Amino acid sequence: MSVPLVLSSPGAVAFQVGPVVIRWYGILMATAIVVGLWLAHRRARLDGLPADDIIGAGQWAVLAGLVGARLYEVVFNWDYYGRFPSKIIAVWEGGLAIHGGLIVGPLVGAWLAWRWRLPVLRGLDVAAPSIALGQAIGRWGNFFNEEAFGGPTDLPWKLYVSPGHRPLGYGQFEFFHPTFLYEFLWNLVVVALLLVWLRPRLATRPGALFFWYVGLYSVGRFAIEPLRLDSFMLGSLRVPQLASVLGVAVAVAGAVWTRRRSARAVRVLD
């Protein structure tokens, strides 16, 4: 017998002090960043890497990733932000597109690592589980904001969406797929695979763990995206699925490149 799981957001606001409103979305994003940086620092130390310098680059990468995530959201949702430009900076209301962060953040982090003469590929490997864990935590911000959910469902697990947050044409439905929860769980699986199964197997191939992360996240996102009601669209195509296909292609190419690179290094040593 299945046990029903009905999720219902208590509201976007955690608490208020005078005119200052503290939202759950902001709390969870801050938690995701702090926990991710802690995990990366711990992993870098265990790997014998300059942890403080790597985290220094990582902090700038996080900031750049947040900017990239917001710009991605604004560009692909310009019909809304063009009419309400004041909402562009209202990140506390949600609207950070993960694919935008994944494009900008790692590129900035890798560039800084190169400029600071840090081990770029090993630094990316350190970052990979932290990014996945941060994504998992951040997804609960979508729960409190009542966003990033899927179509109507009568499954035992479901999300209650209040009338004001139901998309146009879905006002008669109460329960929807909790796609934020699906992605949260998938990201936890990715973290476990990266840390427990893949890391020891890829220890001699710097950069491979990061490319595996990109591929694994992209596969999960591709599978979950068709359930969502808020996908960015290009005609009949879902932009996140196109980005996921590109992510898988990058992951495969990167995995092949790191394998050949490591093989060449072994031949040189021999």
Buried (B, 14 or more C-beta within 10 A) or exposed (E): EEEEEEBEBEEBEBEEEEEEEEBBBBBBBEBBBEBBBEBBBEBBBEBEBBBEBBBBBBBBBBBBBBBBBBBBBBEBBEEEBEEEEEBBEEBBEBBBBBBBBBBBBBBBBBBBBEEBEBBBBBBBBBBBBBBBBBBBBBBBBBBBBBBBBBBBBEEEBBBBBEEEBBEEEBEEBBBBBBBBBBBBBBBBEBBEBBBEEBBEEBEEBBBBBBBBBBBBBBBBBBBBBEBBBBBBEEEEEBBBBBBBEBBBEBBEEBBEBBBEBBEEEEEEEE
